[in-house]
Amino acid sequence: MLSFQTYDGSTLLLLLILTLAALTDWRRHRIPNWLTYGAFTLGLLLQYLFLHLDGVFTGLKGAGTGLLVLLPFYLTGGMGAGDVKLMAAIGSFVGPMAALTSACFALVAGGCVALYLILRSGELASLYRRYLVMITARTLVPAEPGSVARRRFPFSSAIAVGTLAYQGLIGRLEFYHLTTQVTYQLQAWGIL
């Protein structure tokens, strides 16, 4: 039987993956495939270790959920493929319901960042007019070159915030068993 520290360890791995994805996305505006595919594989492996074959199915459902939630944004050009693959990899760790909730939190966080960028640029009125024309004419009006609507920001940060928010809500970020074991070990060595 696996100890609770293993579950804490899998949460630490998830945090490491989110951190690496956000850092590389901020620096290079890309999330490398080795990170997303590696995280997906690791998520499925951990699911197998925890729950055997049922865990693999849970991980695959979670990956599919993460993929399906963000795929429309990729298909319409509002998001990169790396972001979609990252959300699928996160889903392989956390399962379908957690992937859905984390993705929704990520979309809210990303929307807040987008609103901030729009307000900071002073282009709120022009974006409003553009979208009003698109809605009434039922046609796509491309954004002007140099417009805030053409700029991209690293959405992996929003995915990290959404995932952390959900993990925090369900208490997975407390690391109770891991910190208890570390404290016990430090006391045994006479450090504490």
N, C-alpha and C positions, 0 to 999 in steps of 0.2 A: 504494500500500500504506500502511496506517495504521502509525504509529509506536507503540512501546510506551508512550509518554507518553499516548497517547489512552486506552489501557486504564487507566492510573493516573488519568487525568482522569475516566473514567466511575466509578471507585471513589470519587473525591472527591465527585462528584455524588450518588452513593448515600449517602455519609456525611452530606452536607448535607440530603438528603431525610429521612433517619432523625432527624437533629437537629431539623429543623423540625417533624416529626410529633410527636416526644416533647415538645418545648417547648409546642406548641399543645395537646396532649393534657393535659399537666400543668396548664396555665393555664385551659383552657376545657372540659376533659373531652370534647373532640371533635377529630376529625382532619378538616380541611376537604376537601371534594370536589375543589377546584381542586388541592390538593396530591396526592391519590391518583391522580386521573385524569391530571394533568399528569405525574406520575412514571411512570405506566403508559405514556403516550404517548412520553415521553422514553426509557424503557427499550426500547420497540419500535424507536424511531428509531435508537438506538445499536446495537441488534442488527442492524438493516438495514445500517448503516454498516460494521460489523465483518464480518458474515457474509452479507450480502445477504438473499435470500429465505429461505434456511435459518435465518438469524438471527431473522427474524420468527417463523418457526414455533417456534424454540427459546424465544423470548420469550413467545409465546402458551402454550406448554406449561408454562413456568415460572409464568406468571400463573395458569393453571388449577390447577396443583399447589398454589400458595400459597392460592388460593381454597378448594379442596376440603379442605385440611388443617384450616383454621380455621372453615369454614362450619358444621359440626355444633355448635360452641361458640356461634356466633351464633344458630342456630336454637333452641337450648335456653335462650337468654337469659343465657348466661355471658360474652358478649363483645359489643361494639358492632360495627356494620357498618363503621365507619371502620377498625377493626383488621383486619378481613378484607380490605377494599379495599387497605389498606397492604401486607399480605402479598402480595396479588396483584401489586401494583405492584413490590414487591421481586423477585418471581418473574420479572417481565418483564426485569429487569436481569440476573439471575444464572442463569436457566435452571431446568429442573425438579428435578434432583438437589440443587442448591444451595438451591432454595426449600424442598424437603422437609426437608433437614437443618437449615436455618436456622429453619424453623417448629418443628421438634422441639426445637431448642435454646431457642427462645422459650417453648415450653410448659413446659420444665423451669425456665427462669428465672422465668416467671410463677407456677409452682407453688411455687417457693421463696419468692417474695414473699407469696403467699397463706398459706403455712404460717407465715411470720413474723407476718403480721397476725393470724392465728388465735391463735398462741401469745401475742402481745402483748395481745390482748383478753381472754384467760383463758376463752375459750368452747370450748376443745377438747373437753371432756367433753360439753357439750350438742350440739355438732355431731356428735360420734360417735353419740350416742343418736338424733339425728334421722336420720342416714344408716342406722343399723341398723334403725330402724322402716321407712324407705323400702324397704330391701332385703327385709326379711321380709314386709312387707305388699304389696310391689310396687305402690306408689302414691306419688305425689309429695306430700311434706309441705312446704308453703311455709315459708320462714324467717320467724322472728319479726321484726316491725318493729324496726329499730335493731340487729339482729343483725349480726355481722361478715359473715355470708353474704349480706347485702343490700348491703353496701358494695362500691363499685367502685374499682379503681385503674387508672391509665393503662397499659394493656397495651402500648401502642406502645413503652414503655421496654423491656419484655421482648422485643419484636420486634427492637428495635435491638441489645440484648445478644446475642440469638441470631444475628442476621445478622453482627454484628462477630465473634463467636466463630468462626463458620464461615469468614468471610473471613480471619481471623487464622490459622486452622489451615491454610488452603491457601496462605498467603503473599501474599495480595492487599493487605495493609495495610503492606507494606514500602516501597512507592513507590520502588523502586530506580532506575528509569529517570528518573522525574521529579526525584528528589533529585540524581541524577548530573548531569542537565542544568542544574538550578538552580545547583549548586556550580560547574560548569564556567563558566556565564555570570557568576557573581559573581567568579570568579577572573579571567576575561577583563576585567572592569571594574576589577580591582584592589582589590576589596573584601575578598577573602580571600587 
